[in-house]
Amino acid sequence: MRRRRFYEKPTERRRRERAEAIRRWRKLLKKKMERDEL
């Protein structure tokens, strides 16, 4: 996680958090799919 030197706007923060959540979810989904294929 990058450390932020300056305050980020709440909207930016929310957008970033949602993007990170989607990324984590996709990674998890991919892992699950691979496990099911084997």
Biopython code that builds the backbone (N, CA, C, O; Angstrom):
import numpy as np
from Bio.PDB.StructureBuilder import StructureBuilder

atoms = [
    (1, "MET", "N", (0.836, -1.194, 0.000)),
    (1, "MET", "CA", (0.000, 0.000, 0.000)),
    (1, "MET", "C", (0.879, 1.256, 0.000)),
    (1, "MET", "O", (1.792, 1.391, 0.815)),
    (2, "ARG", "N", (0.590, 2.152, -0.915)),
    (2, "ARG", "CA", (1.373, 3.388, -0.953)),
    (2, "ARG", "C", (0.966, 4.286, 0.195)),
    (2, "ARG", "O", (-0.205, 4.339, 0.572)),
    (3, "ARG", "N", (1.931, 4.988, 0.747)),
    (3, "ARG", "CA", (1.609, 5.950, 1.791)),
    (3, "ARG", "C", (1.366, 7.295, 1.111)),
    (3, "ARG", "O", (2.132, 7.697, 0.235)),
    (4, "ARG", "N", (0.330, 7.974, 1.503)),
    (4, "ARG", "CA", (0.004, 9.256, 0.879)),
    (4, "ARG", "C", (0.482, 10.418, 1.730)),
    (4, "ARG", "O", (0.191, 10.499, 2.923)),
    (5, "ARG", "N", (1.224, 11.318, 1.092)),
    (5, "ARG", "CA", (1.745, 12.484, 1.816)),
    (5, "ARG", "C", (0.690, 13.573, 1.934)),
    (5, "ARG", "O", (0.711, 14.380, 2.863)),
    (6, "PHE", "N", (-0.233, 13.582, 0.979)),
    (6, "PHE", "CA", (-1.249, 14.630, 0.988)),
    (6, "PHE", "C", (-2.627, 14.016, 1.182)),
    (6, "PHE", "O", (-2.845, 12.835, 0.912)),
    (7, "TYR", "N", (-3.538, 14.833, 1.648)),
    (7, "TYR", "CA", (-4.904, 14.365, 1.886)),
    (7, "TYR", "C", (-5.596, 14.104, 0.558)),
    (7, "TYR", "O", (-5.544, 14.938, -0.346)),
    (8, "GLU", "N", (-6.242, 12.955, 0.437)),
    (8, "GLU", "CA", (-6.968, 12.668, -0.795)),
    (8, "GLU", "C", (-8.458, 12.912, -0.573)),
    (8, "GLU", "O", (-8.993, 12.677, 0.511)),
    (9, "LYS", "N", (-9.095, 13.380, -1.608)),
    (9, "LYS", "CA", (-10.523, 13.675, -1.517)),
    (9, "LYS", "C", (-11.308, 12.392, -1.250)),
    (9, "LYS", "O", (-10.952, 11.330, -1.762)),
    (10, "PRO", "N", (-12.370, 12.484, -0.455)),
    (10, "PRO", "CA", (-13.179, 11.306, -0.141)),
    (10, "PRO", "C", (-13.689, 10.585, -1.388)),
    (10, "PRO", "O", (-13.769, 9.357, -1.407)),
    (11, "THR", "N", (-14.035, 11.348, -2.431)),
    (11, "THR", "CA", (-14.539, 10.721, -3.654)),
    (11, "THR", "C", (-13.436, 9.911, -4.323)),
    (11, "THR", "O", (-13.674, 8.800, -4.797)),
    (12, "GLU", "N", (-12.226, 10.470, -4.361)),
    (12, "GLU", "CA", (-11.091, 9.760, -4.956)),
    (12, "GLU", "C", (-10.815, 8.491, -4.171)),
    (12, "GLU", "O", (-10.552, 7.432, -4.741)),
    (13, "ARG", "N", (-10.879, 8.616, -2.862)),
    (13, "ARG", "CA", (-10.594, 7.480, -1.989)),
    (13, "ARG", "C", (-11.607, 6.366, -2.216)),
    (13, "ARG", "O", (-11.249, 5.190, -2.292)),
    (14, "ARG", "N", (-12.872, 6.750, -2.322)),
    (14, "ARG", "CA", (-13.925, 5.759, -2.530)),
    (14, "ARG", "C", (-13.729, 5.054, -3.866)),
    (14, "ARG", "O", (-13.866, 3.834, -3.959)),
    (15, "ARG", "N", (-13.403, 5.834, -4.908)),
    (15, "ARG", "CA", (-13.208, 5.254, -6.232)),
    (15, "ARG", "C", (-12.035, 4.275, -6.207)),
    (15, "ARG", "O", (-12.112, 3.189, -6.782)),
    (16, "ARG", "N", (-10.954, 4.666, -5.540)),
    (16, "ARG", "CA", (-9.774, 3.810, -5.466)),
    (16, "ARG", "C", (-10.072, 2.533, -4.691)),
    (16, "ARG", "O", (-9.649, 1.446, -5.085)),
    (17, "GLU", "N", (-10.796, 2.668, -3.595)),
    (17, "GLU", "CA", (-11.116, 1.495, -2.779)),
    (17, "GLU", "C", (-11.999, 0.527, -3.551)),
    (17, "GLU", "O", (-11.829, -0.689, -3.458)),
    (18, "ARG", "N", (-12.949, 1.075, -4.319)),
    (18, "ARG", "CA", (-13.822, 0.205, -5.093)),
    (18, "ARG", "C", (-13.007, -0.520, -6.168)),
    (18, "ARG", "O", (-13.211, -1.709, -6.410)),
    (19, "ALA", "N", (-12.089, 0.198, -6.807)),
    (19, "ALA", "CA", (-11.241, -0.413, -7.840)),
    (19, "ALA", "C", (-10.407, -1.538, -7.248)),
    (19, "ALA", "O", (-10.258, -2.598, -7.855)),
    (20, "GLU", "N", (-9.860, -1.299, -6.049)),
    (20, "GLU", "CA", (-9.044, -2.326, -5.406)),
    (20, "GLU", "C", (-9.890, -3.533, -5.020)),
    (20, "GLU", "O", (-9.439, -4.673, -5.134)),
    (21, "ALA", "N", (-11.106, -3.289, -4.569)),
    (21, "ALA", "CA", (-11.995, -4.387, -4.188)),
    (21, "ALA", "C", (-12.332, -5.236, -5.414)),
    (21, "ALA", "O", (-12.349, -6.465, -5.344)),
    (22, "ILE", "N", (-12.599, -4.570, -6.531)),
    (22, "ILE", "CA", (-12.914, -5.293, -7.766)),
    (22, "ILE", "C", (-11.720, -6.130, -8.204)),
    (22, "ILE", "O", (-11.872, -7.270, -8.643)),
    (23, "ARG", "N", (-10.514, -5.539, -8.078)),
    (23, "ARG", "CA", (-9.309, -6.255, -8.481)),
    (23, "ARG", "C", (-9.122, -7.511, -7.636)),
    (23, "ARG", "O", (-8.813, -8.587, -8.150)),
    (24, "ARG", "N", (-9.320, -7.346, -6.303)),
    (24, "ARG", "CA", (-9.183, -8.503, -5.404)),
    (24, "ARG", "C", (-10.200, -9.578, -5.754)),
    (24, "ARG", "O", (-9.872, -10.764, -5.785)),
    (25, "TRP", "N", (-11.448, -9.160, -6.021)),
    (25, "TRP", "CA", (-12.529, -10.084, -6.315)),
    (25, "TRP", "C", (-12.256, -10.848, -7.608)),
    (25, "TRP", "O", (-12.494, -12.053, -7.690)),
    (26, "ARG", "N", (-11.746, -10.122, -8.635)),
    (26, "ARG", "CA", (-11.434, -10.773, -9.913)),
    (26, "ARG", "C", (-10.336, -11.804, -9.734)),
    (26, "ARG", "O", (-10.400, -12.896, -10.297)),
    (27, "LYS", "N", (-9.309, -11.444, -8.932)),
    (27, "LYS", "CA", (-8.188, -12.349, -8.693)),
    (27, "LYS", "C", (-8.694, -13.619, -8.015)),
    (27, "LYS", "O", (-8.308, -14.731, -8.378)),
    (28, "LEU", "N", (-9.561, -13.435, -7.030)),
    (28, "LEU", "CA", (-10.135, -14.554, -6.293)),
    (28, "LEU", "C", (-10.958, -15.430, -7.231)),
    (28, "LEU", "O", (-10.875, -16.658, -7.191)),
    (29, "LEU", "N", (-11.751, -14.779, -8.070)),
    (29, "LEU", "CA", (-12.606, -15.498, -9.005)),
    (29, "LEU", "C", (-11.764, -16.331, -9.966)),
    (29, "LEU", "O", (-12.090, -17.483, -10.250)),
    (30, "LYS", "N", (-10.680, -15.741, -10.463)),
    (30, "LYS", "CA", (-9.808, -16.447, -11.396)),
    (30, "LYS", "C", (-9.195, -17.676, -10.738)),
    (30, "LYS", "O", (-9.115, -18.748, -11.338)),
    (31, "LYS", "N", (-8.765, -17.499, -9.493)),
    (31, "LYS", "CA", (-8.160, -18.596, -8.750)),
    (31, "LYS", "C", (-9.177, -19.729, -8.583)),
    (31, "LYS", "O", (-8.844, -20.905, -8.724)),
    (32, "LYS", "N", (-10.415, -19.352, -8.281)),
    (32, "LYS", "CA", (-11.486, -20.316, -8.080)),
    (32, "LYS", "C", (-11.768, -21.079, -9.380)),
    (32, "LYS", "O", (-11.952, -22.296, -9.367)),
    (33, "MET", "N", (-11.800, -20.353, -10.493)),
    (33, "MET", "CA", (-12.052, -20.976, -11.792)),
    (33, "MET", "C", (-10.964, -21.990, -12.112)),
    (33, "MET", "O", (-11.252, -23.094, -12.574)),
    (34, "GLU", "N", (-9.714, -21.613, -11.867)),
    (34, "GLU", "CA", (-8.600, -22.514, -12.145)),
    (34, "GLU", "C", (-8.709, -23.780, -11.311)),
    (34, "GLU", "O", (-8.431, -24.876, -11.798)),
    (35, "ARG", "N", (-9.113, -23.629, -10.056)),
    (35, "ARG", "CA", (-9.244, -24.776, -9.170)),
    (35, "ARG", "C", (-10.353, -25.710, -9.676)),
    (35, "ARG", "O", (-10.216, -26.932, -9.619)),
    (36, "ASP", "N", (-11.445, -25.127, -10.166)),
    (36, "ASP", "CA", (-12.561, -25.931, -10.657)),
    (36, "ASP", "C", (-12.205, -26.696, -11.932)),
    (36, "ASP", "O", (-12.713, -27.793, -12.161)),
    (37, "GLU", "N", (-11.340, -26.124, -12.753)),
    (37, "GLU", "CA", (-10.969, -26.776, -14.010)),
    (37, "GLU", "C", (-10.123, -28.013, -13.786)),
    (37, "GLU", "O", (-10.195, -28.967, -14.561)),
    (38, "LEU", "N", (-9.323, -28.005, -12.735)),
    (38, "LEU", "CA", (-8.428, -29.141, -12.496)),
    (38, "LEU", "C", (-9.197, -30.379, -12.038)),
    (38, "LEU", "O", (-8.595, -31.424, -11.794)),
]
sb = StructureBuilder()
sb.init_structure("model")
sb.init_model(0)
sb.init_chain("A")
sb.init_seg("    ")
for serial, (resi, resn, name, xyz) in enumerate(atoms, 1):
    if name == "N":
        sb.init_residue(resn, " ", resi, " ")
    sb.init_atom(name, np.array(xyz, "f"), 0.0, 1.0, " ", f" {name:<3s}", serial, name[0])
structure = sb.get_structure()
